[in-house]
Amino acid sequence: MDVKYPQIILKSPQQQLLEAQHGRDLAQLVREWYEADGMSQAEIAQRLGLDSSTISRWMRQWGIQLRYGAARKRRLRVIP
């Protein structure tokens, strides 16, 4: 018999502080900025005052699908 337990993600003091500053769940906020607003990990990191590697690690922990290839084309410049 396989028993599935809910995944419990403990929030660091840094995450708790950022949630208090922004007034909402940090994972939802980052997901909205990344998916809906099209911000890059570097832009999100800058807005939150963090390193982009921290944002990348948190996004993986939260199950946020990272953009690769075609999804990033809107940010690329076309050089004639």
Order of alpha helices (4+ residues) and beta strands (2+ residues): alpha-alpha-alpha-alpha
